[in-house]
Amino acid sequence: MVFVRFQGRVAVVTGASRGIGRATALALAKEGCNVVIGYEKNREKAEEIVQAAKVSGVKAIEVAGDVSVRDDVERLFKTTFQEFGKVDILVNNAGVDCNAGLLETTDQMWCRTLDVNLKGVFLCTQVAARYMIQSRYGKVVNISSNSGFGIALWGDMAYAASKAGVIQLTKTAAFELGEYGINVNCIAPGSVDTEMLKGNMADQEYAHFLDARKKITSLGFIANPDDIANVVLFFASDESRFVTGKTLLVDGGRRDFL
Protein backbone atom coordinates (compact mmCIF):
# COMPACT_ATOMS: atom_id res chain seq x y z
CA MET A 1 0.00 0.00 0.00
CA VAL A 2 1.41 3.41 -0.98
CA PHE A 3 1.21 6.20 1.57
CA VAL A 4 1.81 9.80 0.68
CA ARG A 5 1.98 12.70 3.10
CA PHE A 6 1.28 11.28 6.53
CA GLN A 7 2.98 7.92 6.84
CA GLY A 8 3.89 7.34 10.50
CA ARG A 9 2.11 10.47 11.73
CA VAL A 10 -0.45 10.42 14.53
CA ALA A 11 -3.56 12.62 14.43
CA VAL A 12 -6.22 13.33 17.02
CA VAL A 13 -9.51 14.44 15.47
CA THR A 14 -12.22 15.65 17.82
CA GLY A 15 -15.88 15.36 16.93
CA ALA A 16 -14.87 12.63 14.52
CA SER A 17 -17.96 10.44 14.68
CA ARG A 18 -19.72 12.40 11.93
CA GLY A 19 -19.54 15.19 9.37
CA ILE A 20 -16.30 17.07 8.82
CA GLY A 21 -14.52 15.18 11.59
CA ARG A 22 -15.37 11.81 10.09
CA ALA A 23 -14.29 12.87 6.61
CA THR A 24 -11.05 14.31 7.97
CA ALA A 25 -10.14 11.21 9.97
CA LEU A 26 -10.71 8.94 6.97
CA ALA A 27 -8.84 11.26 4.60
CA LEU A 28 -5.83 11.28 6.93
CA ALA A 29 -5.96 7.50 7.26
CA LYS A 30 -5.97 7.06 3.47
CA GLU A 31 -2.67 8.94 3.36
CA GLY A 32 -1.00 6.82 6.02
CA CYS A 33 -1.85 8.67 9.22
CA ASN A 34 -2.70 6.78 12.40
CA VAL A 35 -5.86 8.35 13.80
CA VAL A 36 -7.53 8.81 17.14
CA ILE A 37 -11.28 9.25 16.84
CA GLY A 38 -12.43 11.63 19.55
CA TYR A 39 -16.17 11.53 20.21
CA GLU A 40 -18.61 12.31 22.99
CA LYS A 41 -21.63 10.01 22.78
CA ASN A 42 -22.00 7.85 19.69
CA ARG A 43 -19.65 4.96 20.32
CA GLU A 44 -21.15 2.83 17.56
CA LYS A 45 -20.37 5.41 14.88
CA ALA A 46 -16.91 6.00 16.32
CA GLU A 47 -16.15 2.29 16.17
CA GLU A 48 -17.37 2.18 12.55
CA ILE A 49 -14.94 4.94 11.63
CA VAL A 50 -12.10 3.17 13.40
CA GLN A 51 -12.74 0.07 11.33
CA ALA A 52 -13.03 2.13 8.13
CA ALA A 53 -9.71 3.83 8.89
CA LYS A 54 -7.99 0.50 9.49
CA VAL A 55 -8.91 -0.58 5.97
CA SER A 56 -6.24 1.89 4.81
CA GLY A 57 -3.62 -0.09 6.72
CA VAL A 58 -3.13 2.33 9.62
CA LYS A 59 -3.75 2.07 13.34
CA ALA A 60 -6.87 3.68 14.74
CA ILE A 61 -8.56 3.92 18.14
CA GLU A 62 -11.57 5.74 19.54
CA VAL A 63 -11.62 7.70 22.79
CA ALA A 64 -14.80 9.06 24.36
CA GLY A 65 -14.95 12.38 26.16
CA ASP A 66 -16.27 15.93 26.33
CA VAL A 67 -13.76 18.44 24.97
CA SER A 68 -15.01 21.06 27.43
CA VAL A 69 -13.95 18.92 30.42
CA ARG A 70 -10.24 19.07 31.26
CA ASP A 71 -10.07 15.56 32.71
CA ASP A 72 -11.57 14.13 29.51
CA VAL A 73 -9.12 16.05 27.36
CA GLU A 74 -6.16 14.97 29.48
CA ARG A 75 -7.31 11.36 29.13
CA LEU A 76 -7.71 11.72 25.35
CA PHE A 77 -4.10 12.75 24.86
CA LYS A 78 -2.67 10.48 27.54
CA THR A 79 -4.34 7.55 25.78
CA THR A 80 -2.98 8.72 22.44
CA PHE A 81 0.55 9.02 23.82
CA GLN A 82 0.37 5.62 25.50
CA GLU A 83 -0.82 4.01 22.28
CA PHE A 84 1.40 5.80 19.76
CA GLY A 85 4.18 7.53 21.71
CA LYS A 86 3.52 10.96 20.21
CA VAL A 87 0.95 13.45 18.94
CA ASP A 88 1.74 15.06 15.59
CA ILE A 89 -1.57 16.51 14.45
CA LEU A 90 -4.63 17.88 16.23
CA VAL A 91 -7.83 18.75 14.39
CA ASN A 92 -10.13 20.72 16.66
CA ASN A 93 -13.42 19.92 14.98
CA ALA A 94 -15.87 19.17 17.83
CA GLY A 95 -18.67 21.70 17.92
CA VAL A 96 -22.30 22.39 18.72
CA ASP A 97 -24.84 24.76 17.21
CA CYS A 98 -27.10 27.19 19.05
CA ASN A 99 -30.08 28.33 17.04
CA ALA A 100 -31.56 30.99 19.29
CA GLY A 101 -31.87 34.76 19.18
CA LEU A 102 -30.55 37.18 21.77
CA LEU A 103 -33.77 37.25 23.77
CA GLU A 104 -34.25 33.48 23.64
CA THR A 105 -30.68 32.42 24.52
CA THR A 106 -30.46 31.03 28.04
CA ASP A 107 -27.38 30.99 30.23
CA GLN A 108 -27.17 27.24 29.74
CA MET A 109 -27.30 27.53 25.93
CA TRP A 110 -24.68 30.27 25.90
CA CYS A 111 -22.30 28.45 28.24
CA ARG A 112 -22.61 25.10 26.47
CA THR A 113 -21.90 26.68 23.08
CA LEU A 114 -18.85 28.59 24.29
CA ASP A 115 -17.65 25.64 26.38
CA VAL A 116 -17.57 23.18 23.49
CA ASN A 117 -16.73 25.47 20.58
CA LEU A 118 -14.13 27.70 22.26
CA LYS A 119 -13.06 26.28 25.60
CA GLY A 120 -12.76 22.87 23.95
CA VAL A 121 -10.34 24.26 21.38
CA PHE A 122 -8.34 25.93 24.14
CA LEU A 123 -8.11 22.79 26.27
CA CYS A 124 -7.24 20.45 23.41
CA THR A 125 -4.64 22.84 21.99
CA GLN A 126 -3.04 23.42 25.37
CA VAL A 127 -2.78 19.74 26.28
CA ALA A 128 -1.72 18.64 22.79
CA ALA A 129 0.95 21.33 22.68
CA ARG A 130 2.62 19.92 25.78
CA TYR A 131 3.13 16.63 23.94
CA MET A 132 4.09 18.29 20.65
CA ILE A 133 6.75 20.43 22.34
CA GLN A 134 8.59 17.27 23.36
CA SER A 135 9.24 16.44 19.70
CA ARG A 136 9.33 20.08 18.56
CA TYR A 137 6.80 19.30 15.86
CA GLY A 138 3.07 19.74 15.57
CA LYS A 139 0.17 20.76 13.37
CA VAL A 140 -2.99 22.18 14.94
CA VAL A 141 -5.94 22.79 12.65
CA ASN A 142 -8.98 24.53 14.12
CA ILE A 143 -12.42 24.45 12.54
CA SER A 144 -14.17 27.79 12.89
CA SER A 145 -16.94 29.11 10.60
CA ASN A 146 -17.60 32.00 8.28
CA SER A 147 -20.01 33.08 11.04
CA GLY A 148 -16.88 34.07 12.95
CA PHE A 149 -16.13 36.83 10.45
CA GLY A 150 -18.81 39.15 11.72
CA ILE A 151 -21.78 38.44 9.46
CA ALA A 152 -24.98 38.94 11.44
CA LEU A 153 -27.69 36.28 11.21
CA TRP A 154 -30.67 35.76 13.48
CA GLY A 155 -30.11 32.96 15.95
CA ASP A 156 -26.36 32.86 15.34
CA MET A 157 -25.09 34.98 18.24
CA ALA A 158 -23.62 32.39 20.62
CA TYR A 159 -22.31 30.24 17.79
CA ALA A 160 -20.77 33.20 15.94
CA ALA A 161 -19.17 34.53 19.12
CA SER A 162 -17.60 31.14 19.83
CA LYS A 163 -16.27 30.77 16.29
CA ALA A 164 -14.86 34.30 16.25
CA GLY A 165 -13.02 33.37 19.43
CA VAL A 166 -11.50 30.36 17.70
CA ILE A 167 -10.03 32.62 15.02
CA GLN A 168 -8.31 34.83 17.59
CA LEU A 169 -7.20 31.83 19.65
CA THR A 170 -5.56 30.47 16.49
CA LYS A 171 -3.52 33.63 16.02
CA THR A 172 -2.33 33.77 19.62
CA ALA A 173 -1.51 30.06 19.85
CA ALA A 174 0.44 30.26 16.59
CA PHE A 175 2.44 33.21 17.94
CA GLU A 176 3.31 31.39 21.17
CA LEU A 177 3.97 27.91 19.76
CA GLY A 178 5.94 28.79 16.65
CA GLU A 179 9.28 28.59 18.44
CA TYR A 180 8.58 24.92 19.16
CA GLY A 181 7.98 24.00 15.52
CA ILE A 182 4.20 23.93 15.91
CA ASN A 183 1.93 25.41 13.23
CA VAL A 184 -1.57 26.52 14.23
CA ASN A 185 -4.06 27.38 11.50
CA CYS A 186 -7.80 27.65 11.10
CA ILE A 187 -10.45 26.84 8.52
CA ALA A 188 -13.71 28.78 8.36
CA PRO A 189 -16.22 26.78 6.32
CA GLY A 190 -19.39 28.14 4.86
CA SER A 191 -22.43 25.89 4.60
CA VAL A 192 -21.48 22.21 4.62
CA ASP A 193 -24.05 19.47 4.07
CA THR A 194 -23.89 17.72 7.46
CA GLU A 195 -26.21 16.44 10.17
CA MET A 196 -25.35 19.49 12.23
CA LEU A 197 -26.41 21.88 9.48
CA LYS A 198 -29.67 20.03 8.99
CA GLY A 199 -30.49 19.99 12.70
CA ASN A 200 -34.17 19.30 13.24
CA MET A 201 -35.32 20.40 9.78
CA ALA A 202 -37.55 18.05 7.80
CA ASP A 203 -36.15 16.80 4.50
CA GLN A 204 -38.18 19.19 2.34
CA GLU A 205 -37.40 22.17 4.56
CA TYR A 206 -33.71 21.30 4.47
CA ALA A 207 -33.75 21.02 0.69
CA HIS A 208 -35.19 24.55 0.44
CA PHE A 209 -32.61 25.77 2.93
CA LEU A 210 -29.76 24.31 0.86
CA ASP A 211 -31.15 25.87 -2.32
CA ALA A 212 -31.14 29.27 -0.64
CA ARG A 213 -27.55 28.81 0.55
CA LYS A 214 -26.43 27.75 -2.94
CA LYS A 215 -27.68 31.04 -4.36
CA ILE A 216 -25.35 33.11 -2.17
CA THR A 217 -22.20 31.23 -3.22
CA SER A 218 -20.26 32.16 -6.33
CA LEU A 219 -19.76 28.49 -7.22
CA GLY A 220 -23.45 27.67 -6.91
CA PHE A 221 -23.18 24.56 -4.74
CA ILE A 222 -22.88 23.51 -1.11
CA ALA A 223 -19.76 21.85 0.23
CA ASN A 224 -19.69 18.29 1.44
CA PRO A 225 -17.45 17.22 4.36
CA ASP A 226 -14.72 15.96 2.01
CA ASP A 227 -14.32 19.48 0.60
CA ILE A 228 -13.32 20.71 4.05
CA ALA A 229 -11.24 17.63 4.87
CA ASN A 230 -9.10 18.25 1.79
CA VAL A 231 -8.18 21.68 3.13
CA VAL A 232 -7.44 20.21 6.56
CA LEU A 233 -4.94 17.88 4.90
CA PHE A 234 -2.99 20.85 3.55
CA PHE A 235 -2.73 22.54 6.93
CA ALA A 236 -1.89 19.22 8.62
CA SER A 237 0.90 18.46 6.16
CA ASP A 238 4.45 19.73 5.79
CA GLU A 239 3.34 21.50 2.63
CA SER A 240 2.08 24.27 4.93
CA ARG A 241 5.29 24.50 6.98
CA PHE A 242 5.60 28.28 6.44
CA VAL A 243 1.95 29.02 7.17
CA THR A 244 0.78 29.68 10.72
CA GLY A 245 -1.78 31.84 12.51
CA LYS A 246 -3.94 32.03 9.41
CA THR A 247 -7.66 31.47 8.83
CA LEU A 248 -8.87 30.34 5.43
CA LEU A 249 -12.46 30.92 4.36
CA VAL A 250 -13.75 27.85 2.54
CA ASP A 251 -17.22 28.95 1.57
CA GLY A 252 -17.59 28.65 -2.18
CA GLY A 253 -17.06 32.38 -2.63
CA ARG A 254 -19.97 33.58 -0.53
CA ARG A 255 -21.13 36.68 -2.39
CA ASP A 256 -21.51 39.01 0.59
CA PHE A 257 -17.92 38.20 1.62
CA LEU A 258 -16.27 39.01 -1.71
KALIN-V904786 format. One record per residue. N is the residue number from 1. RES is the residue in one small letter. SS is DSSP state (H for helix, E for strand, - for the rest). PSI is psi in radians with two decimals (999 if undefined). Layout:
n: (N N)
res: (RES RES)
ss: (SS SS)
psi: (PSI PSI)
This chain:
n: (1 2 3 4 5 6 7 8 9 10 11 12 13 14 15 16 17 18 19 20 21 22 23 24 25 26 27 28 29 30 31 32 33 34 35 36 37 38 39 40 41 42 43 44 45 46 47 48 49 50 51 52 53 54 55 56 57 58 59 60 61 62 63 64 65 66 67 68 69 70 71 72 73 74 75 76 77 78 79 80 81 82 83 84 85 86 87 88 89 90 91 92 93 94 95 96 97 98 99 100 101 102 103 104 105 106 107 108 109 110 111 112 113 114 115 116 117 118 119 120 121 122 123 124 125 126 127 128 129 130 131 132 133 134 135 136 137 138 139 140 141 142 143 144 145 146 147 148 149 150 151 152 153 154 155 156 157 158 159 160 161 162 163 164 165 166 167 168 169 170 171 172 173 174 175 176 177 178 179 180 181 182 183 184 185 186 187 188 189 190 191 192 193 194 195 196 197 198 199 200 201 202 203 204 205 206 207 208 209 210 211 212 213 214 215 216 217 218 219 220 221 222 223 224 225 226 227 228 229 230 231 232 233 234 235 236 237 238 239 240 241 242 243 244 245 246 247 248 249 250 251 252 253 254 255 256 257 258)
res: (m v f v r f q g r v a v v t g a s r g i g r a t a l a l a k e g c n v v i g y e k n r e k a e e i v q a a k v s g v k a i e v a g d v s v r d d v e r l f k t t f q e f g k v d i l v n n a g v d c n a g l l e t t d q m w c r t l d v n l k g v f l c t q v a a r y m i q s r y g k v v n i s s n s g f g i a l w g d m a y a a s k a g v i q l t k t a a f e l g e y g i n v n c i a p g s v d t e m l k g n m a d q e y a h f l d a r k k i t s l g f i a n p d d i a n v v l f f a s d e s r f v t g k t l l v d g g r r d f l)
ss: (- - - - - - - - - E E E E - - - - - H H H H H H H H H H H H - - - E E E E E E - - - H H H H H H H H H H H H - - - - - E E E E E - - - - - H H H H H H H H H H H H H H H - - - - E E E E - - - - - - - - - - - - - - H H H H H H H H H H H H H H H H H H H H H H H H H H H H H - - E E E E E E - - H H H H - - - - - - - H H H H H H H H H H H H H H H H H H H H H H H H - E E E E E E E E - - E - - H H H H - - - - H H H H H H H H H H H H H - E - - - - - E - H H H H H H H H H H H H - H H H - - - - - - E E E E - - - E H H H -)
psi: (2.33 2.14 2.72 -1.60 -0.46 0.35 2.18 -0.14 2.82 2.17 2.39 2.17 2.04 2.70 0.70 0.13 -0.11 2.98 -2.37 -0.68 -0.77 -0.86 -0.68 -0.82 -0.75 -0.63 -0.71 -0.77 -0.70 -0.39 0.41 0.12 2.29 2.41 2.51 2.07 1.81 2.30 2.86 -0.86 -0.73 1.47 -0.65 -0.80 -0.69 -0.73 -0.62 -0.70 -0.65 -0.82 -0.69 -0.66 -0.69 -0.42 -0.49 -0.02 0.26 3.00 2.52 2.48 2.82 2.53 2.15 2.65 2.83 2.09 -0.25 0.00 2.06 -0.76 -0.68 -0.70 -0.75 -0.71 -0.65 -0.84 -0.52 -0.74 -0.74 -0.81 -0.67 -0.64 -0.68 -0.27 0.03 2.95 1.98 -0.66 2.39 2.21 1.88 1.55 -0.40 2.35 2.80 2.73 2.87 1.64 1.39 2.47 3.03 -0.84 -0.32 -0.22 2.14 2.89 -0.71 -0.75 -0.79 -0.88 -0.71 -0.72 -0.84 -0.62 -0.84 -0.89 -0.51 -0.94 -0.67 -0.70 -0.74 -0.90 -0.84 -0.71 -0.76 -0.85 -0.75 -0.69 -0.60 -0.58 -0.71 -0.62 -0.56 -0.62 -0.01 0.77 2.43 2.63 2.07 2.19 2.04 2.44 1.94 -2.36 2.71 -0.26 -0.44 -0.05 0.18 0.03 2.38 2.10 2.52 2.40 0.12 0.12 -0.99 -0.75 -0.82 -0.70 -0.73 -0.70 -0.54 -0.65 -0.64 -0.68 -0.78 -0.65 -0.70 -0.82 -0.81 -0.75 -0.71 -0.73 -0.74 -0.58 -0.14 -0.65 -0.26 0.18 0.45 2.16 2.40 2.05 3.01 2.52 2.34 1.57 2.69 -2.54 2.26 2.29 1.62 2.95 -0.66 -0.73 -0.72 -0.69 -2.24 0.20 2.47 2.83 -0.80 -0.72 -0.71 -0.66 -0.75 -0.69 -0.78 -0.69 -0.73 -0.70 -0.63 -0.65 -0.32 0.12 2.53 -0.54 -0.27 0.35 2.89 2.46 2.66 2.93 -0.57 -0.56 -0.64 -0.71 -0.66 -0.58 -0.65 -0.73 -0.66 -0.89 -0.46 -0.16 2.96 -0.11 -0.38 0.46 -0.40 0.38 2.16 2.63 0.26 2.63 2.20 2.12 2.20 1.44 0.33 0.32 0.95 2.22 -0.64 0.05 -0.19 999)
